[in-house]
């Protein structure tokens, strides 16, 4: 059986196609929509692995609100040579979390382009990025085969048009993803750009000749494809993309509006020194917030609480870091982003431990925050048209897919260029997976 797999930054879907009907595969029985699996991996100290919503729930239940207690532990032994003494065996001691419930990995796909990420220590075992991704893919394969009742014979995997802004980064990401697929035992893997797959999904029900522009805006990247479809004939005229995704927009909300609630602008001690910039810089994503959880940095935050002129906000920062509320903060920002697609204003609320704020965010302010990203995306769309050799009035259909394609700022961007009557929305979470299933089927013919 040939399968299509959309391994996304935020969500993953899989589907099969029999020549007439696409079937989405239920990958996550815990999720509200079983066909959409959150691309998340949780590893416990005992080595148990969980993916999807179960992984996020396990992390949340075990970490959020938990104050980490550090202790000194012997983590190994080694030889040390001293002048006048000679070589002796010594214990290596480290300050570690005394009782960690597990380690959560999210948005792992975005790390593929990062050459500095080689491996990571998970409770004493070192894993490469490829091995971590393979853990997710291996379990996905098991669930697919259990559902379809037969082994996978070939799999077509979606990929961004560009994983990275450089050719070197893009090539590195492709090699790593292929290796992860190999480690997971996926057979006969081929890759298809995700917006091309979305066009396949549309073309399966559209038989007339059309010039299509696909606007695929997911969690990690924005991809654009221009394609001519005419019955079973599909010709890709241009592919382009930029490494801007929904995760980055969540970060813009946090860093652009919420840092005052965590001590931005505070002055410390009698000399009125500024709060160390590192502390607020690490609020750029929830994983970076975890990096602040070291004894040395926690001591710095405690000192800021004692001597700073914004004790309430600095206590909030301490709770955010010490009690692991970073994921909650980013889920709050993500929810606000989604609600702003239909509401002119939202209220971001956090009432946990020493964190207390209610912040009103109008849509126009959100659009101001993402202005640079909107301009880069507009340039990407225009560049794709030029590469295809078409003008805006020659585009018959603009397909929007991916969760962030619903953001009004980008709907307007497309409507201004191509006219609102050309815009069509596909299912933002499953259309790429469906198109990959069609591509997988057609590759066997």
ZIKA-V703933 format. One line per field, one symbol per residue. ss: DSSP state (A for helix, B for strand, O for the rest). psi: psi as a letter, one per 40 degrees, with the letter a starting at -180 (. if undefined). burial: I if it has 9 or more other C-alpha atoms within 8 Angstrom, else O. A space follows every 50 residues. Layout:
BEGIN
ss = ???
psi = ???
burial = ???
END
This chain:
BEGIN
ss = OBBBBBBOOOBBBBBBBOOOOBBBOOOOOOOOOOOOBBOBBBBOOOOOBB BAAAAAAAAAAAAOOOOOOBBBBBBBBBBBBBOOOBBBBBBBBBBBBOOO OOBBBBOAAAAAAOOOOOBBBBOOBBBBAAAAAAAAAAAAAAAAAAAAOO OOOBBBBBBOOOOOOOAAAAAAAAAAAAAAAAAOOOOOBBBBBAAAAAAA AAAOOOOOOBBBBBBBBOOOOBBBBBBBBBOOBBBBBBBBBBOOOAAAAA AAAAAAAAAAAAOOOOBBOOOOBBOOAAAAAAAAOAAAAAAOOOAAAAAA AAAAAAABOOAAAAAAAAAAAAOOOAAAAAAAAAAAAAAOOOOOBBBBBB BBOOBBBBBBBBAAAAAAAOAAAAAAAAAAAAAAAAAAOOOAAAOOBBBB BOAAAAOAAAAAAAAAAAOAAABBBOOOOOAAAAAAAAAAAAAOO
psi = hhihhggiddihiiiiheedhhhhhhdgedidheehhhgihhhideeihi iadddddddddddhehhhhiihiheaiihhhihedahihiihhihihdgh eihhhifddeedeheehdiihgfehhhidddddddddddddddddddeei ihdihhhiiidhdieidddddddddddddddddefhighihhhddddddd ddddeheihihhhhghgaddihihhhihigbehhhhdihiiighaddddd dddddededdefeheiihidefiihhdddddeedidddddeegidddddd ddddddeiegddddddddddddefeddddddddddddddedeieiihhhh ghbehhihhhhidddddddedddddddddddddddddefiideehdhhhh iideeehddddddddddehdeehihihededdddddddddddee.
burial = OIIIIIIIIIIIIIIIIOOOOIOIIIIIOOIOOIIIIIIIIIIIIOOOOI IIIIIIOIIOOIIIOIOIOIOOOOOOOOOOOOOOOOOOOOIIIOIOIOOI IIIIOIIIOIIIIIOOOOOIOIOOOOIIIIIIIIIIIIIIIOIIIOOOOO OIOIIIIIIIIIIIIOOOIIOIIIOIIIIIIIIIOIIOIOOIIIIIIIII IIIOOOIOOIIIIIIIIIIIIIIIIIIIIIIOOIOIIIIIIIIIIIOIII IIIIIIOIIIIIIIOIIIIOOOOIIOOOIIOIIIIIOIIIOIIOOOIIOO IIIIIOOIOIIOIIIIIIIIIIIIIIIOIIOIIIOIIIIIIOOIIIIIII OOOIIIIOOOIIIOOIIOIIOOOIOIIIOIIOIIIIIIOIOOOOIIIIII IIIIIIIOOIIOIIIOOIIOOIIOOOOIIIIIIIIIIIIIIOOOO
END
